Amino acid sequence: MAGLSNAVREYRSDLIRDFLQTQGCDALAVSGTEWFEWISNCEIHEHVPERPIILVVTASGESFTIVSELSRHAVTTAAQRGALWIDTVHHYPECPHQQVAGRTLREWPQIVAEVLSSAGLAQARIAVDSVTKRFALVAGLLPGLQWVEPGEALHRLRWCKHPDEVATMRRAAALSVWAIDVYREEMRPGRFLKEIDFQVAARLSAEAGRTMPGENFVISSIFTLSGVNSSSPKGDGAASGKVLEKDTIAITTIGTRLNGLSAEIIRPWLTGSPPREMLRLLDVTQAAQQASIDAAVAGKAVRGIHEAALAVYERAGVANRYCLRAGHGIGVVMHDFPTALQFEDRALLAGETYAIEPSVCVPGVGGFRFSDSVVVGARQPELITPQKGEKIGRIAA
């Protein structure tokens, strides 16, 4: 994607090479769009169950992919910009009238088997992100081929970020923080929440267009929940017609993605004069989040991020309402590896990136939540969603 440097390409290539050597594999093959983007530097929009993909990187560093005709434009234009990190691209047609040498989507396993054979991988040991049904059919055509699912060993490749990747995440985060300030201008009790969200999204898109022309900026999510509805992180599934309520709490979530790397920020708002207990829960949650952020230091246990917030909630007597893990990995996607930090005993590594978001959810009352994107540091964490002033927005009734 536009904006990622050759240094990032070399960093990821080195990770793959070392991984293949450690696993004793001849190549890595991926079938999911997230892995495709991470390896290729190109975003495609295939619905994989409908139009399968495969991207292969050999131990020697050569790479090739097989994708449908639908992705030809995306891949071709990326190559023209000099942004494509794939050596060879093969396209298959999905319609009978487009068949090439008698092959279409229905012969996908045969196409893959032929390309693997021509690359000298017919009897190879290949690591994969997932052995799909179609991959199993390919193995049936190449008896000497061995697919290997390394699981977490593969996931580790996306844990730590190159400094240039962190710099890209900072830029995405800066736009999200900018948008929070725009919300301050738009938030008025009684307004439709969707109207507010879309107004901010429009201004955020325009700001990205002015400051980042030609780059791949995406608003992954942008929504606000008010009052009782905020007790569920995604609301109640009936967002149409909801308004910003008076004398309560509201929660705004903004997820952005720049050149294939994500950032998340969540901020609460207090409207009018909320009950004292709401103010207390919000203060406790802010303290819990800060404790979690402070725990994001290399050498400490990953689960310590979750446990630091738990200790704060226990002292406040609300641990039974601490219903979500304290955060998740963030990177290529909003929820990246590791996905279950609350169970991870291993030590944190410098350069890992997390969205840190311990929260209290009280049914019938509301949700109390902050989220910031954080880089694990050798001595102290780096907050890449810094904000001037209070993290709690206050809206007059």
C-alpha positions as CSV (number, residue, x, y, z in Angstrom):
1,M,0.0,0.0,0.0
2,A,1.1,3.6,-0.6
3,G,3.2,4.9,2.2
4,L,4.9,1.7,3.5
5,S,8.6,1.8,3.1
6,N,11.1,-0.7,1.6
7,A,12.4,-1.0,5.1
8,V,9.1,-2.5,6.2
9,R,9.2,-4.9,3.2
10,E,12.7,-6.0,4.1
11,Y,11.7,-6.4,7.8
12,R,8.7,-8.6,7.0
13,S,10.7,-10.6,4.4
14,D,13.3,-11.3,7.1
15,L,10.6,-12.4,9.5
16,I,9.3,-14.8,6.9
17,R,12.7,-16.2,6.0
18,D,13.6,-16.8,9.6
19,F,10.2,-18.4,10.3
20,L,10.6,-20.8,7.4
21,Q,14.1,-21.8,8.5
22,T,12.9,-22.4,12.1
23,Q,9.9,-24.4,10.9
24,G,11.9,-26.4,8.4
25,C,9.5,-25.4,5.6
26,D,10.1,-24.7,1.9
27,A,7.5,-22.0,1.6
28,L,4.7,-20.1,3.3
29,A,1.3,-20.0,1.7
30,V,-1.6,-17.9,2.9
31,S,-5.3,-17.9,1.9
32,G,-6.7,-15.0,4.0
33,T,-6.9,-11.4,2.9
34,E,-5.3,-10.1,6.1
35,W,-2.1,-12.2,5.5
36,F,-2.3,-11.3,1.8
37,E,-2.1,-7.6,2.6
38,W,0.7,-8.1,5.2
39,I,2.9,-9.9,2.7
40,S,1.9,-8.2,-0.6
41,N,1.4,-4.5,0.5
42,C,-1.8,-4.6,-1.6
43,E,-5.4,-4.5,-0.3
44,I,-7.8,-6.7,-2.2
45,H,-11.5,-7.2,-1.5
46,E,-12.1,-10.8,-2.2
47,H,-14.8,-12.8,-0.3
48,V,-12.5,-15.8,0.1
49,P,-15.2,-18.5,0.3
50,E,-16.5,-17.2,-3.0
51,R,-13.2,-16.4,-4.7
52,P,-10.3,-18.2,-3.1
53,I,-6.8,-16.7,-3.0
54,I,-3.3,-18.1,-2.4
55,L,0.0,-16.2,-2.0
56,V,3.2,-18.2,-1.7
57,V,6.6,-17.0,-0.5
58,T,9.5,-19.5,-0.9
59,A,12.4,-19.9,1.3
60,S,14.6,-18.2,-1.3
61,G,12.3,-15.1,-1.2
62,E,10.5,-15.6,-4.5
63,S,6.7,-14.9,-4.3
64,F,3.7,-15.5,-6.4
65,T,-0.1,-15.3,-6.1
66,I,-3.2,-16.7,-7.7
67,V,-6.2,-14.4,-7.4
68,S,-9.4,-13.9,-9.4
69,E,-9.9,-11.5,-12.3
70,L,-11.8,-9.2,-9.8
71,S,-8.5,-8.3,-8.2
72,R,-6.6,-7.5,-11.4
73,H,-7.1,-3.8,-11.2
74,A,-6.0,-3.5,-7.6
75,V,-2.9,-5.6,-8.1
76,T,-2.0,-4.0,-11.4
77,T,-2.3,-0.4,-10.2
78,A,-0.3,-1.3,-7.1
79,A,2.5,-2.7,-9.4
80,Q,2.3,0.5,-11.5
81,R,2.9,2.6,-8.3
82,G,5.8,0.4,-7.4
83,A,4.0,-0.7,-4.3
84,L,3.4,-4.4,-5.0
85,W,5.6,-6.8,-3.1
86,I,4.8,-9.9,-5.2
87,D,7.0,-11.2,-8.0
88,T,4.4,-13.0,-10.1
89,V,0.7,-12.7,-10.3
90,H,-1.7,-15.3,-11.9
91,H,-5.4,-14.6,-12.4
92,Y,-8.2,-17.1,-12.8
93,P,-11.6,-16.3,-14.4
94,E,-14.7,-17.1,-12.5
95,C,-17.1,-17.3,-15.5
96,P,-17.1,-20.0,-18.2
97,H,-16.9,-17.6,-21.1
98,Q,-13.6,-16.2,-19.7
99,Q,-11.9,-19.6,-19.3
100,V,-8.1,-19.8,-19.9
101,A,-6.8,-23.1,-21.2
102,G,-10.0,-24.7,-20.0
103,R,-9.6,-23.4,-16.5
104,T,-12.0,-21.3,-14.4
105,L,-12.9,-20.9,-10.7
106,R,-14.2,-24.5,-10.6
107,E,-10.7,-25.8,-11.4
108,W,-9.0,-23.7,-8.8
109,P,-7.3,-26.7,-7.1
110,Q,-5.9,-27.8,-10.5
111,I,-4.6,-24.3,-11.2
112,V,-2.9,-24.1,-7.9
113,A,-1.4,-27.6,-8.3
114,E,0.0,-26.6,-11.7
115,V,1.5,-23.4,-10.5
116,L,3.1,-25.1,-7.4
117,S,4.5,-27.8,-9.6
118,S,6.0,-25.3,-12.0
119,A,7.6,-23.5,-9.1
120,G,9.2,-26.8,-7.9
121,L,7.0,-27.1,-4.9
122,A,5.0,-30.3,-5.8
123,Q,6.7,-32.2,-3.0
124,A,7.3,-29.3,-0.7
125,R,6.6,-28.8,3.0
126,I,4.6,-25.6,3.1
127,A,3.4,-23.7,6.1
128,V,-0.1,-22.3,5.8
129,D,-2.3,-19.9,7.7
130,S,-5.2,-22.4,7.5
131,V,-5.7,-25.8,5.7
132,T,-8.9,-24.9,3.9
133,K,-11.0,-27.5,2.0
134,R,-9.6,-26.2,-1.3
135,F,-6.1,-26.5,0.0
136,A,-6.9,-30.1,0.9
137,L,-8.0,-30.7,-2.6
138,V,-4.7,-29.4,-3.9
139,A,-2.9,-31.8,-1.7
140,G,-5.0,-34.6,-3.2
141,L,-3.6,-33.7,-6.6
142,L,0.0,-33.5,-5.3
143,P,0.6,-36.6,-3.1
144,G,4.1,-35.4,-2.1
145,L,2.9,-32.0,-0.9
146,Q,2.7,-31.4,2.8
147,W,0.6,-28.5,4.3
148,V,1.7,-27.5,7.8
149,E,-0.3,-25.3,10.2
150,P,2.2,-23.7,12.6
151,G,-0.5,-21.7,14.5
152,E,1.0,-19.2,17.0
153,A,4.5,-19.5,15.4
154,L,3.0,-17.9,12.4
155,H,1.0,-15.3,14.4
156,R,4.2,-14.1,16.0
157,L,5.2,-12.5,12.7
158,R,2.7,-9.8,13.3
159,W,3.4,-9.1,16.9
160,C,6.2,-6.6,16.7
161,K,6.2,-3.6,14.4
162,H,9.0,-2.0,12.5
163,P,9.6,1.7,13.5
164,D,8.2,2.7,10.1
165,E,5.0,0.7,10.8
166,V,4.6,2.5,14.2
167,A,5.1,5.8,12.4
168,T,2.2,4.9,10.1
169,M,0.0,4.0,13.0
170,R,0.8,7.3,14.7
171,R,-0.4,9.1,11.6
172,A,-3.6,7.1,11.5
173,A,-4.1,7.8,15.2
174,A,-3.5,11.5,14.8
175,L,-6.4,11.7,12.5
176,S,-8.6,9.8,15.0
177,V,-7.6,12.2,17.8
178,W,-8.4,15.1,15.4
179,A,-11.9,13.6,14.8
180,I,-12.5,13.5,18.6
181,D,-12.1,17.3,18.7
182,V,-14.6,17.5,15.8
183,Y,-17.1,15.5,17.9
184,R,-16.9,18.1,20.6
185,E,-18.3,20.6,18.0
186,E,-21.0,18.3,16.8
187,M,-22.3,16.7,20.1
188,R,-25.6,18.2,21.2
189,P,-28.3,16.3,23.1
190,G,-31.3,15.4,21.0
191,R,-29.3,15.0,17.8
192,F,-29.5,11.7,16.0
193,L,-26.3,9.8,16.8
194,K,-25.9,8.5,13.2
195,E,-26.2,12.1,12.0
196,I,-23.4,13.1,14.3
197,D,-21.2,10.2,13.4
198,F,-21.6,10.7,9.6
199,Q,-20.9,14.5,9.9
200,V,-17.7,13.7,11.7
201,A,-16.8,10.9,9.2
202,A,-17.3,13.3,6.3
203,R,-15.0,15.9,7.9
204,L,-12.5,13.2,8.8
205,S,-12.4,11.9,5.2
206,A,-11.9,15.4,3.9
207,E,-9.1,16.0,6.3
208,A,-7.4,12.8,5.2
209,G,-7.8,13.8,1.6
210,R,-6.1,17.2,2.3
211,T,-3.3,15.8,4.4
212,M,-2.7,12.4,2.9
213,P,-3.5,12.5,-0.8
214,G,-2.8,9.3,-2.7
215,E,-2.5,7.2,0.4
216,N,-4.9,4.4,1.6
217,F,-6.9,5.9,4.5
218,V,-10.0,4.1,5.6
219,I,-12.5,4.7,8.4
220,S,-12.9,1.2,9.7
221,S,-15.6,2.1,12.3
222,I,-17.1,5.3,13.7
223,F,-20.1,5.2,16.0
224,T,-21.4,6.7,19.2
225,L,-23.6,4.9,21.8
226,S,-25.7,6.8,24.4
227,G,-27.0,5.9,27.8
228,V,-28.1,2.4,28.5
229,N,-27.3,1.4,25.0
230,S,-23.6,1.9,25.7
231,S,-23.5,-1.0,28.1
232,S,-23.0,-3.2,25.0
233,P,-19.8,-2.4,23.1
234,K,-21.7,-2.4,19.8
235,G,-25.1,-1.3,21.0
236,D,-28.4,-3.1,20.8
237,G,-28.6,-3.6,17.0
238,A,-31.2,-1.0,16.5
239,A,-29.2,2.2,15.9
240,S,-31.6,4.0,13.6
241,G,-33.3,6.9,15.4
242,K,-31.1,6.8,18.5
243,V,-30.3,10.3,19.9
244,L,-27.7,11.7,22.2
245,E,-29.4,11.6,25.5
246,K,-29.3,14.1,28.4
247,D,-27.8,13.5,31.9
248,T,-26.0,10.3,31.0
249,I,-22.9,8.8,29.4
250,A,-22.1,8.3,25.7
251,I,-19.2,6.4,24.2
252,T,-17.6,7.2,20.8
253,T,-15.4,4.6,19.0
254,I,-13.2,5.5,16.0
255,G,-11.2,3.0,14.1
256,T,-8.9,4.2,11.3
257,R,-6.5,2.4,8.9
258,L,-3.7,3.9,7.0
259,N,-1.7,2.0,4.4
260,G,-2.6,-1.3,5.9
261,L,-2.1,-0.4,9.6
262,S,-4.8,0.3,12.2
263,A,-5.4,2.6,15.1
264,E,-8.3,2.8,17.6
265,I,-9.5,5.4,20.0
266,I,-12.5,5.3,22.3
267,R,-13.7,8.3,24.4
268,P,-16.6,8.8,26.8
269,W,-18.8,11.9,27.0
270,L,-20.9,13.1,29.9
271,T,-24.0,15.1,29.0
272,G,-25.7,17.4,31.4
273,S,-25.7,16.2,35.0
274,P,-25.2,12.4,35.1
275,P,-25.7,10.5,38.4
276,R,-22.8,10.5,40.8
277,E,-22.3,6.7,40.4
278,M,-21.7,7.2,36.7
279,L,-19.0,9.8,37.5
280,R,-17.4,7.3,39.9
281,L,-17.4,4.4,37.5
282,L,-15.9,6.6,34.8
283,D,-13.1,7.8,37.1
284,V,-12.4,4.2,38.2
285,T,-12.2,3.1,34.5
286,Q,-9.8,5.9,33.6
287,A,-7.5,4.8,36.5
288,A,-7.8,1.2,35.4
289,Q,-6.9,2.0,31.8
290,Q,-3.9,4.0,32.9
291,A,-2.7,1.1,35.1
292,S,-3.0,-1.2,32.0
293,I,-1.1,1.2,29.8
294,D,1.7,1.5,32.5
295,A,2.0,-2.3,32.4
296,A,2.8,-2.4,28.7
297,V,6.5,-2.7,29.2
298,A,8.9,-5.3,27.7
299,G,9.7,-8.1,30.0
300,K,6.4,-8.0,32.0
301,A,3.8,-10.6,31.4
302,V,1.3,-9.9,28.6
303,R,-1.6,-10.8,30.9
304,G,-0.3,-8.1,33.3
305,I,-2.1,-5.6,31.1
306,H,-5.4,-7.2,32.0
307,E,-4.5,-7.8,35.6
308,A,-3.3,-4.2,36.3
309,A,-6.8,-3.0,35.5
310,L,-8.4,-5.8,37.5
311,A,-6.5,-4.7,40.6
312,V,-8.0,-1.2,40.2
313,Y,-11.5,-2.5,39.7
314,E,-11.2,-4.8,42.7
315,R,-10.2,-1.9,45.0
316,A,-13.2,0.0,43.7
317,G,-15.5,-3.0,44.3
318,V,-16.6,-3.3,40.7
319,A,-14.5,-6.2,39.5
320,N,-17.7,-8.2,38.8
321,R,-18.6,-5.7,36.1
322,Y,-15.2,-5.9,34.4
323,C,-16.6,-8.0,31.6
324,L,-14.1,-7.6,28.7
325,R,-10.4,-8.3,28.4
326,A,-8.2,-5.2,28.8
327,G,-7.3,-5.0,25.2
328,H,-6.1,-6.8,22.1
329,G,-3.3,-6.7,19.6
330,I,-3.7,-4.1,16.8
331,G,-2.0,-3.9,13.5
332,V,-3.0,-5.1,10.0
333,V,-6.5,-5.3,11.4
334,M,-8.2,-3.8,14.4
335,H,-8.1,-7.1,16.3
336,D,-4.7,-8.5,15.5
337,F,-2.5,-11.1,17.2
338,P,-2.3,-11.7,20.1
339,T,-6.1,-12.0,20.5
340,A,-6.3,-13.3,24.1
341,L,-3.9,-11.2,26.1
342,Q,-5.6,-12.0,29.4
343,F,-4.3,-15.6,29.2
344,E,-0.8,-14.9,27.9
345,D,2.0,-15.8,30.4
346,R,4.9,-14.9,28.0
347,A,6.8,-11.7,28.4
348,L,5.9,-8.6,26.3
349,L,8.3,-7.7,23.5
350,A,9.3,-4.1,22.7
351,G,7.5,-3.1,19.5
352,E,4.3,-5.0,20.1
353,T,1.2,-2.8,19.6
354,Y,-2.1,-3.0,21.5
355,A,-5.4,-1.3,21.8
356,I,-5.8,-1.0,25.6
357,E,-9.4,-0.7,26.7
358,P,-10.5,-2.1,30.1
359,S,-14.1,-1.4,30.7
360,V,-17.0,-1.7,33.0
361,C,-20.4,-2.6,31.6
362,V,-23.5,-2.1,33.8
363,P,-26.8,-3.4,32.1
364,G,-29.5,-0.8,32.5
365,V,-27.0,1.9,33.3
366,G,-24.3,2.2,30.6
367,G,-20.8,1.4,29.6
368,F,-17.6,3.0,30.9
369,R,-14.7,2.7,28.5
370,F,-11.6,4.3,27.1
371,S,-9.3,2.9,24.4
372,D,-5.9,4.0,23.3
373,S,-3.4,2.5,20.9
374,V,-0.1,1.7,22.6
375,V,3.4,0.5,21.6
376,V,5.2,-1.7,24.2
377,G,8.5,0.0,25.1
378,A,11.7,-1.3,26.6
379,R,11.3,1.0,29.6
380,Q,7.9,2.7,29.2
381,P,5.0,2.4,26.8
382,E,4.3,4.9,24.0
383,L,0.8,6.2,23.7
384,I,0.1,6.8,20.0
385,T,-3.3,8.3,20.6
386,P,-2.2,11.2,22.8
387,Q,-4.8,13.9,23.5
388,K,-4.5,17.4,24.8
389,G,-6.7,18.1,27.8
390,E,-9.2,15.8,29.4
391,K,-10.0,12.4,28.0
392,I,-13.6,12.8,29.2
393,G,-15.8,15.0,27.0
394,R,-18.4,17.2,28.7
395,I,-21.5,18.3,26.9
396,A,-23.9,20.8,28.2
397,A,-27.6,19.7,28.4
